[in-house]
């Protein structure tokens, strides 16, 4: 699955660069964003009844950086890196997106997009002192987003967006004979940021 996503992202980048190289009027941008994310957190006993010392958090701050390009007045693509911290867990997410931007409506420029990428979850502090099967977990990522751009001045935009990502990160914790699985799925995030065009 990860190889399939990697091939898709490479094909996507190659096509984007090919289209861009045939255009005289380039419209690239760098974006910086921050926000809050919430995950659907599930805890399941596989065997026995294991009690955790520190229960994992399900929400935290998200910081992102991205590179984008307008293929057309209404279509743009992006490559993004995001880091989400849940106090004792870090999520590192790499995304590519294809977006449609609606025509300007007064000061509003709403957009919608689809995303695909890769996610890695790393525990900073384990929830219990024990052997753990995996201190990290990786997952493919699929998602959608909806947002709005507002021009502050030439070359500088403010934007806000809601993003839903499907992920499937899980951790198994075992103290013989007890075993528990903790899973983080379905990330919901609300972010705001700025775009610098060049």
Buried (B, 14 or more C-beta within 10 A) or exposed (E): EEEEBEEEBEEBEEEBEEBBEEEEEEBEBEBEBEBEBBBEBEBEEEEEEBEBEEEBBBBBEBBBBBEBBBBEEEBBBBBBBBBBBBEBBBBBBBBBBBBEBEEEEEEEBBBBBEBBBBBBBEBEEBBBEBEBEEEBBBBBBBBBBBBBBEBEEEEEBEBBBEBBBBBBBBBBBBBEEBBBBBBBBBBBBBBEBBBEBE
